[in-house]
Amino acid sequence: MSTLRRALGTIEVCGVSLSMMGPTMAIAFTTTLAAQAAGRAVPLAFLIGAVSIALVGLSFVSFGRRVAHAGSVYAYIGQVFGPRTGFIAGWALLLTYTTYMAGATALFGNFATAGLAHAGVEIPRLWMFAGAAATLTAIGFAWKDTRIALRLMLLLEGISVLAILLLAVLILSQVPLSSAPLTPDAEHGWSGVGYGTVFAILCFAGFEGAATLGEEALDPKRAIPLAMMGTVAIAGLFYVLVSYAVVMGYGVDQVAALAQADSPLDELSLKYISGGFATFIDFAAATSALACTIGSLSAAARLLYALGRAGLSSALGTAHPQHRTPTHAILAVSATGLAGLVFWGSQVDAASYAGSLATIGTLMLIIVYIGVTAAALVEALRNRRRASCVVGLLGTALLIWPLWNSVYPVPDWPGSLWPYLVAAWLIAGAFLVRISPSLARIEAEATEAAE
C-alpha cells in the first residue's frame, strides 16, 4: 500500500508540473512565436530546448533528493550561493510564474473566443472578460486546495494531448515528409534558432513547479525528481513531434503564414479534419490554459509565501488557518494579473498580450535556470563529482545561447524592451535583499555556522 501511495504521489506531483506547462495550450500558442524567430526550424528549436531542459532537470534532481522546500530554487540556489542570492532567485521566479498566470488567462480568453466563433458568437473584447473569469476561478480553487481541480484538469489535458497527437499523425500521413525543419534556413540562421529556443523553453516552463510542493508531497525527495524528469521526457517527445507536424502541415515554404496565425491548430484542424474537430481543439486549449492559470497561481503564491517567510512580508508569509493555503499571497498575485489585464491587455490583442508576458517570463526563467545549473556545477566541483560538473557546465552554456539571442540581434519592438524590464526586476530584488534585516540576520547566522 505504501508503494502505491508513493506512486500516486509521484503522479500527482507530475500533474502539478503538467498543469503549469499546459501542453495543449503551449503547442497551440508557442509554435507561432517560435516560427517568428526560427522560421521553418521550429522543431529544431524544440529539440534543443528539450535537451537544455533535461540538463536543467538533472540539476534540479541533484538538489531535490536532498532538499524539500516550498521555495524550490530559492532553497536550492541559496544552499550554494547564500540566502541573499537564493532570495533573488526566488524573486526572479516569482515574476515568471506571475506573468505565466496572467498570460494564460489571456490565452484562455483567446481560445474560448475562437471556439465560440465557430458557433457564430463574436463579442468585442470577449477574451478579456473570459480571462478575468479564469482568474477568479483560479482564485477559488487555489484558496481551498488545487489538487481536486488539477486532477480533473490533468484528465482533460490527457484527452486533449491525444487529440493533438491524432491531428499530427493525420497531417504527417497526408504530406510529403522533409528534413528541412530540422535545419536552420538562410533567413533566420542559427541566431533565429537560438531565439526560437526561448519559446521552446517556455513550453517546458513549469516542470520545476512540482518543487514548490516540496513540503506537501508524500515522499517528496523521491516523488519530485521522478515527476520532473518524467515530465521533461514525455513533453519533449510530444513537442518535437507536434511542432514538426505543424510546420509540415502549413508547408515548409508557408512558414510566414504560421508565424502570423492566432490559432494554428484550429486552422490545421479545419484543413485536415473538420470544423467540429477545430472547435474541440479550441476548447481543449482553453481548458489547458485554465489549468495553467490555476497551476501558475498556486506556484506563484507558494513561492511568494516562501519569500514572505524569508523576510519580504510577514503577512505574505502566513497561511489560512483552516485550509493551510497562502491566501494573502494568492490575492496579491491574482490582483497583479487582473491589473495587467485591465491596463495593458485592453490596449492590445490577446495574442500580443500573452506573447509579451510569455517572453518576459521565459527570459527570467532562463536566468533562474542558469542559476540552478551554475549552483549544481559549483556543488559538484566542491564534492569532485565529474559527471555532475559536465551536466552543470553544459546546461549553463546551452542556456546562455538563447538568452544572448534575445538581446542580439535586437528583436523587433516591443521585444527589445523585455530584457531591460527583466534586468530592472532583478535590480529591485537585489535592493529588497539589501534593506531586509531578516535576510541579513539569516545570512549572518549561515556564515557563522559555516565557520
Secondary structure as GFF3:
##gff-version 3
##sequence-region A 1 451
A	DSSP	alpha_helix	2	21	.	.	.	ID=ss1
A	DSSP	alpha_helix	23	38	.	.	.	ID=ss2
A	DSSP	three_ten_helix	39	41	.	.	.	ID=ss3
A	DSSP	alpha_helix	42	64	.	.	.	ID=ss4
A	DSSP	alpha_helix	73	81	.	.	.	ID=ss5
A	DSSP	alpha_helix	83	117	.	.	.	ID=ss6
A	DSSP	alpha_helix	126	144	.	.	.	ID=ss7
A	DSSP	alpha_helix	146	174	.	.	.	ID=ss8
A	DSSP	three_ten_helix	180	182	.	.	.	ID=ss9
A	DSSP	alpha_helix	189	204	.	.	.	ID=ss10
A	DSSP	three_ten_helix	207	213	.	.	.	ID=ss11
A	DSSP	alpha_helix	220	250	.	.	.	ID=ss12
A	DSSP	three_ten_helix	252	254	.	.	.	ID=ss13
A	DSSP	alpha_helix	255	259	.	.	.	ID=ss14
A	DSSP	alpha_helix	264	272	.	.	.	ID=ss15
A	DSSP	alpha_helix	275	307	.	.	.	ID=ss16
A	DSSP	pi_helix	308	312	.	.	.	ID=ss17
A	DSSP	alpha_helix	327	343	.	.	.	ID=ss18
A	DSSP	three_ten_helix	345	347	.	.	.	ID=ss19
A	DSSP	alpha_helix	350	383	.	.	.	ID=ss20
A	DSSP	alpha_helix	386	405	.	.	.	ID=ss21
A	DSSP	three_ten_helix	415	417	.	.	.	ID=ss22
A	DSSP	alpha_helix	418	435	.	.	.	ID=ss23
A	DSSP	alpha_helix	437	450	.	.	.	ID=ss24
###
